[in-house]
């Protein structure tokens, strides 16, 4: 009696790979190299951030040196000076408007598009998916974007900036959602259809709640992108009253005669919102990023 060799599933193969990696990590040399790489990567981010934080509470003269020496007097009033600057307060509000608009619209559009692509594997959806993936490679051109926005009457408006940012992010976010939705069993859709649900009801009541890990990851990536975006604001927002936080950092040196203490304080203020979002959502980021790596 012959037995047919059993082919392990992708999930089983990945589990065995992780087990082999765990066994390898018990090697002292490998462990030391891993810790060394982790320390180097951490230092790459911590050292510049520490320098910015320390410089932000120094006086004008001390900040010109830009070193790790402790200040003679901790100037916490630098942050009050930054927040009292009209352009910074306006930049915080403008950045919030753009970040919320880009995030909400991109998540909704990409999740719905990914649901159609993952569930309806027709020639049209396959070609549409390939076209979206090509958008990850094709460079963004500002001149056609400006001309289109001027033709639509959206140049220099939040709506135009949000639509451009959404268009830039659609390919990658759709890719993430497609990989996640492909893991969800089709039996969920069939059960919803049997209960009389249409495509929209199936998506919003059945599929969308299950996309939470991927959605949280996408939200963090989109908020970070929209909040830190510089080029699009520079070219598509000629009105300074609509500038976001990165543009205030760009303009801050001229306003305060290269006072690096105030510039660093402005950088810290601009980083806090994104850092807060990341800290609250960090436990979902890894699971969302690898959600589409293995299909059940």
C-alpha positions in Angstrom: 0.0 0.0 0.0 1.5 3.3 -1.1 1.0 6.5 0.7 0.7 9.9 -1.0 3.1 12.4 0.4 1.4 15.1 2.3 2.1 18.7 1.1 2.2 21.1 4.1 0.0 24.2 3.8 1.7 27.6 3.5 0.8 28.4 7.1 2.5 25.2 8.3 5.6 26.0 6.2 5.8 29.4 7.7 5.4 28.1 11.2 8.2 25.6 10.6 10.3 28.5 9.3 9.7 30.5 12.4 10.6 27.5 14.5 13.9 27.1 12.6 14.6 30.8 13.1 13.9 30.5 16.8 16.3 27.5 17.0 19.0 29.5 15.1 18.5 32.5 17.4 19.7 30.4 20.4 23.2 30.6 18.9 25.1 33.1 21.0 26.9 34.6 18.0 23.6 35.1 16.1 21.9 36.5 19.1 24.8 39.0 19.6 24.5 40.1 16.0 20.8 40.5 16.2 21.1 42.7 19.4 23.9 44.7 17.8 21.8 45.4 14.7 18.8 46.3 16.9 21.0 48.8 18.9 22.4 50.4 15.8 18.9 50.8 14.3 17.6 52.2 17.6 20.5 54.7 17.8 19.8 55.9 14.3 16.4 57.1 15.4 17.0 57.9 19.1 20.2 60.1 18.7 18.8 62.7 16.3 15.5 62.8 18.2 17.3 63.3 21.5 19.4 66.1 19.9 16.2 67.8 18.7 14.5 67.5 22.1 17.5 68.8 24.0 18.0 71.7 21.6 14.4 72.7 21.8 14.8 73.7 25.5 18.0 75.7 25.1 18.5 79.4 24.7 19.2 81.0 21.3 23.0 81.1 21.8 23.2 77.6 23.2 21.2 76.2 20.3 23.7 77.4 17.7 26.2 74.8 18.9 23.8 71.8 18.4 25.5 69.4 20.9 24.3 67.1 23.7 25.4 69.5 26.5 22.8 70.3 29.1 21.3 73.8 29.0 22.2 76.3 31.6 18.5 77.1 31.9 15.7 74.9 30.7 13.7 77.1 28.3 10.3 75.5 28.2 8.9 78.8 27.1 10.2 78.0 23.7 7.1 75.8 23.2 4.8 78.6 24.2 6.5 80.9 21.7 6.0 78.3 19.0 2.4 77.7 19.8 1.7 81.4 20.0 2.9 81.9 16.4 -0.2 82.3 14.2 1.2 80.1 11.4 1.9 77.2 13.6 -1.6 77.1 15.2 -3.1 77.4 11.7 -0.7 74.6 10.5 -2.0 72.2 13.2 -5.6 72.8 12.1 -4.8 72.5 8.4 -2.7 69.4 8.9 -5.6 67.9 10.9 -8.1 68.6 8.1 -5.8 67.1 5.4 -4.9 64.1 7.5 -8.5 63.2 8.4 -9.7 63.8 4.8 -6.9 61.7 3.2 -7.2 58.9 5.7 -11.0 58.5 5.6 -11.3 58.8 1.9 -8.4 56.5 1.1 -9.5 53.8 3.5 -13.1 53.8 2.2 -12.2 53.8 -1.5 -9.3 51.2 -1.2 -11.3 48.8 1.0 -14.2 48.8 -1.4 -12.0 48.4 -4.4 -10.0 45.6 -2.8 -13.2 43.8 -1.9 -14.3 43.8 -5.6 -10.9 42.8 -6.9 -10.5 40.0 -4.3 -14.0 38.5 -4.8 -14.6 39.1 -8.6 -11.6 37.8 -10.5 -12.8 38.8 -13.9 -10.6 40.1 -16.7 -11.6 43.7 -15.9 -10.8 43.5 -12.2 -7.5 41.8 -12.9 -6.5 44.5 -15.4 -7.7 47.2 -13.0 -5.6 45.7 -10.2 -2.5 45.5 -12.5 -3.1 49.2 -13.4 -3.2 50.1 -9.8 0.0 48.3 -9.1 1.7 50.1 -11.9 0.8 53.3 -10.0 3.3 52.3 -7.3 6.1 52.5 -9.9 5.0 55.4 -12.1 6.5 58.8 -10.9 4.1 61.6 -9.8 4.2 64.7 -12.0 3.2 68.0 -10.6 2.6 69.9 -13.8 -0.3 67.7 -15.1 -1.7 67.6 -11.6 -1.7 71.4 -11.3 -3.3 71.8 -14.7 -6.1 69.3 -13.9 -6.8 71.0 -10.5 -6.9 74.4 -12.2 -9.3 73.1 -14.8 -11.5 71.7 -12.0 -11.2 74.8 -10.0 -9.6 72.9 -7.1 -6.1 74.4 -7.2 -5.1 75.8 -3.9 -7.9 74.1 -2.0 -8.0 71.4 0.6 -10.2 69.3 -1.6 -7.6 69.3 -4.4 -4.7 68.5 -2.1 -6.7 65.7 -0.5 -7.6 64.2 -3.8 -4.0 64.2 -5.0 -2.8 62.6 -1.8 -5.5 60.0 -2.0 -4.5 59.2 -5.6 -0.9 58.7 -4.6 -1.8 56.3 -1.8 -4.5 54.2 -3.5 -2.1 51.6 -5.2 -0.3 50.6 -2.0 -3.3 50.7 0.3 -5.4 48.7 -2.1 -2.6 46.1 -2.3 -2.6 45.7 1.5 -6.4 45.3 1.6 -6.5 42.8 -1.3 -4.0 40.5 0.5 -6.1 40.6 3.7 -9.5 40.1 2.1 -8.2 37.1 0.1 -7.6 35.4 3.5 -11.3 35.8 4.5 -13.4 32.7 3.5 -15.9 33.2 0.7 -18.5 31.3 2.9 -19.0 34.6 4.7 -20.2 36.3 1.5 -22.4 33.3 0.6 -24.0 33.3 4.1 -24.8 37.0 3.7 -26.3 36.5 0.3 -28.5 33.7 1.6 -29.7 36.1 4.3 -30.7 38.6 1.6 -27.8 41.0 1.9 -26.6 42.8 -1.2 -23.0 43.6 -2.1 -22.9 46.9 -0.1 -24.5 45.4 3.0 -22.1 42.5 2.8 -19.1 44.7 2.6 -20.1 47.2 5.4 -21.6 44.7 7.8 -19.5 41.6 7.2 -16.2 42.3 5.6 -15.3 45.8 6.8 -15.5 44.9 10.5 -13.0 42.0 9.9 -10.5 44.4 8.2 -9.7 46.1 11.5 -6.0 45.0 11.7 -5.3 46.1 8.1 -7.3 49.3 8.6 -5.4 50.3 11.7 -2.1 49.8 9.9 -3.4 51.8 6.8 -4.6 54.6 9.1 -1.2 55.0 10.7 0.5 55.0 7.4 -1.9 57.4 5.9 -1.9 59.8 8.8 1.9 59.8 8.8 2.0 60.5 5.1 -0.6 63.2 5.0 0.7 65.0 8.1 4.4 65.0 6.9 3.7 65.7 3.3 5.8 68.6 2.1 6.1 68.7 -1.7 2.4 68.5 -2.5 1.6 71.3 -0.1 4.5 73.4 -1.5 3.3 73.1 -5.2 -0.4 72.8 -4.7 -1.0 75.3 -1.9 0.1 78.8 -2.9 -1.9 80.3 0.0 0.2 80.3 3.2 -3.0 80.4 5.3 -3.6 76.8 4.2 0.0 75.4 4.8 0.4 72.4 7.0 3.0 71.7 9.7 6.0 70.7 7.5 5.6 74.1 5.7 5.7 76.0 9.0 9.0 74.3 9.9 10.2 75.3 6.4 9.1 78.9 7.1 10.1 79.1 10.8 13.8 79.8 10.3 13.1 83.0 8.4 10.5 84.1 10.9 12.9 83.7 13.9 16.3 84.5 12.4 17.6 81.0 12.5 16.8 80.4 16.2 17.4 76.7 16.2 15.9 76.3 19.7 12.5 77.5 18.4 13.0 75.5 15.1 13.5 72.3 17.1 10.6 73.1 19.4 8.5 73.5 16.3 9.7 70.1 15.0 8.7 68.5 18.3 5.3 70.0 18.2 4.8 68.8 14.6 5.9 65.2 15.5 3.7 64.8 18.6 0.3 64.1 16.8 1.8 61.4 14.5 3.8 59.9 17.4 0.6 59.7 19.5 -1.3 57.9 16.7 1.5 55.5 16.3 1.8 54.7 20.0 -1.9 53.9 20.3 -2.0 51.7 17.2 1.4 50.0 17.3 0.1 46.6 18.5 -2.0 46.3 15.3 0.7 47.5 12.9 2.7 44.2 12.6 -0.4 42.0 12.2 -1.8 44.3 9.6 1.4 44.5 7.6 1.8 40.7 7.4 -1.9 40.0 7.1 -1.7 39.3 3.3 1.6 37.4 3.5 -0.1 34.0 4.0 -3.4 32.8 2.6 -5.4 30.2 4.6 
